[in-house]
């Protein structure tokens, strides 16, 4: 009877990860806070609360939980990626690159590898290092070829690096995925015009 009661309790206990996946971020945060209060070394709860807080744009609060997660497990790839993402959103480019590179070293085929390369590409665009951005964003679209926005950012990086033919190709890829994507349409027109006057 005790086994049945415990099993029933486990089945009815709120699931923070499910709430996060359903975009119920506030609910996920609340569940994780309760789980951490029960057991402060619950690494999974620290991860899910960070993901949820990042989704809510509450980066400083996410950073506090990420640091606690870091103390629990210094080499957990999820925490490392979270720290990189928070750094990206807070504009700390060097820190972001460092964490994302560590993630790649820890998990070269990890579940967030596509996002990691995308963020690296965006950081390099911020820094005006467009050829580096091209490499990172090319890798991102390798992992996620159906993302029109990422193809557009890759095209933008190539355009700014002076690789106009390659930029046209990437803009065309974006428009093949979403013919109404205005950033890609404007970029394609701009790049073709630049090629015409070369």
C-alpha positions in Angstrom: 0.0 0.0 0.0 2.8 2.4 0.8 4.4 1.7 -2.6 1.1 2.5 -4.3 0.8 5.8 -2.4 4.4 6.8 -3.3 3.8 6.0 -6.9 0.5 8.0 -7.0 2.3 11.0 -5.3 5.1 10.8 -7.9 2.6 10.8 -10.7 0.6 13.8 -9.4 3.7 15.9 -8.5 4.0 19.0 -10.8 6.5 18.6 -13.6 8.7 21.7 -14.0 10.2 20.5 -17.3 6.8 19.8 -18.8 5.6 23.3 -17.7 8.7 24.8 -19.3 8.2 22.8 -22.6 4.5 24.1 -22.6 5.9 27.7 -22.2 4.4 28.0 -18.7 7.6 29.6 -17.5 6.2 31.2 -14.3 4.8 27.8 -13.3 8.1 26.1 -14.0 9.9 28.7 -11.9 7.6 28.1 -9.0 7.9 24.4 -9.1 11.7 24.5 -9.3 11.9 26.9 -6.4 9.9 24.4 -4.3 12.1 21.5 -5.4 15.3 23.5 -4.6 13.8 24.4 -1.2 13.3 20.7 -0.6 16.8 19.7 -1.9 19.2 22.5 -2.7 21.5 20.3 -4.8 18.8 19.4 -7.3 20.8 20.2 -10.4 17.9 19.5 -12.8 15.7 22.0 -10.9 18.5 24.6 -11.3 18.7 23.9 -15.0 15.0 24.2 -15.6 14.6 27.3 -13.5 17.4 28.9 -15.5 15.8 28.0 -18.8 12.5 29.4 -17.6 14.0 32.6 -16.2 15.9 33.2 -19.5 12.7 32.7 -21.4 11.1 35.4 -19.1 14.1 37.7 -19.7 15.0 37.6 -16.0 18.8 37.2 -16.7 20.2 38.3 -13.4 17.9 36.0 -11.5 18.9 33.2 -13.9 22.5 34.0 -13.3 22.1 33.5 -9.6 20.6 30.0 -10.1 23.2 29.2 -12.7 26.0 30.0 -10.3 24.5 27.7 -7.7 24.2 25.0 -10.4 27.9 25.6 -11.3 28.8 25.0 -7.6 26.9 21.7 -7.7 28.4 20.5 -11.0 31.2 22.6 -12.6 31.2 20.6 -15.8 27.5 20.1 -16.4 27.1 21.0 -20.1 23.6 22.5 -19.5 24.8 24.9 -16.8 27.8 25.9 -19.0 25.5 26.7 -22.0 23.1 28.6 -19.7 26.0 30.8 -18.4 26.9 31.4 -22.1 23.4 32.3 -23.0 23.0 34.7 -20.0 26.3 36.3 -20.9 25.1 36.8 -24.5 21.8 38.5 -23.4 23.7 40.7 -20.9 26.1 41.8 -23.6 29.2 40.2 -22.0 30.6 38.9 -25.3 34.0 37.6 -24.1 32.3 35.6 -21.3 29.7 34.3 -23.7 32.3 33.0 -26.2 34.3 31.4 -23.4 31.3 29.5 -22.0 30.1 28.5 -25.5 33.5 27.2 -26.4 33.5 25.2 -23.2 30.1 23.8 -24.1 31.4 22.7 -27.5 34.4 21.0 -25.8 32.1 19.2 -23.3 29.3 18.3 -25.7 30.3 18.6 -29.4 27.0 16.9 -30.4 25.0 18.2 -27.4 21.3 19.0 -27.5 21.9 22.7 -27.7 24.8 22.7 -30.1 22.8 24.4 -32.9 21.9 27.3 -30.5 25.4 27.6 -29.2 26.8 28.1 -32.8 24.0 30.6 -33.5 24.9 32.6 -30.4 28.6 32.5 -31.3 27.8 33.8 -34.7 25.7 36.6 -33.3 28.5 37.6 -30.9 31.0 37.7 -33.8 28.5 39.9 -35.8 28.4 42.3 -32.7 32.2 42.4 -32.8 32.4 43.0 -36.5 34.3 39.7 -37.1 32.1 38.7 -40.0 34.2 35.8 -41.3 34.2 34.2 -37.9 30.4 34.8 -37.8 30.1 33.1 -41.2 31.8 29.9 -39.8 29.7 29.8 -36.7 26.4 30.5 -38.5 27.2 28.0 -41.2 27.6 25.4 -38.5 24.3 26.5 -36.9 22.4 26.1 -40.2 24.1 22.7 -40.7 22.4 21.6 -37.5 19.2 23.5 -38.1 18.7 23.9 -41.9 15.1 24.8 -41.7 15.6 28.1 -39.8 15.0 31.1 -42.2 16.1 33.6 -39.6 19.5 31.9 -39.1 20.1 31.7 -42.9 19.4 35.4 -43.0 21.9 36.2 -40.3 24.4 34.0 -42.1 23.8 35.9 -45.3 24.2 39.2 -43.4 27.6 38.1 -42.1 28.7 37.0 -45.6 27.4 40.3 -47.0 29.4 42.3 -44.5 32.5 40.1 -45.1 32.3 41.0 -48.8 31.3 37.5 -49.8 28.4 38.7 -51.9 27.7 35.6 -54.0 27.7 33.4 -50.9 25.4 36.0 -49.3 23.0 35.8 -52.2 22.9 32.0 -51.8 22.1 32.2 -48.1 19.4 34.9 -48.6 17.8 32.7 -51.2 17.9 29.7 -48.8 16.1 31.9 -46.2 13.4 32.9 -48.8 13.0 29.3 -50.0 12.0 28.5 -46.4 9.9 31.7 -45.9 9.1 33.7 -49.0 7.6 36.5 -46.8 10.7 37.0 -44.7 11.2 40.7 -45.2 14.8 40.9 -43.8 15.9 38.2 -46.2 14.2 40.0 -49.1 15.7 43.3 -48.3 19.1 41.7 -47.8 18.9 39.9 -51.1 18.0 43.1 -53.0 20.7 45.0 -51.3 23.3 42.4 -52.0 22.3 42.0 -55.7 22.5 45.8 -56.1 26.0 45.8 -54.6 27.1 43.1 -57.0 25.7 45.1 -59.9 28.0 48.0 -59.2 31.1 46.0 -58.6 
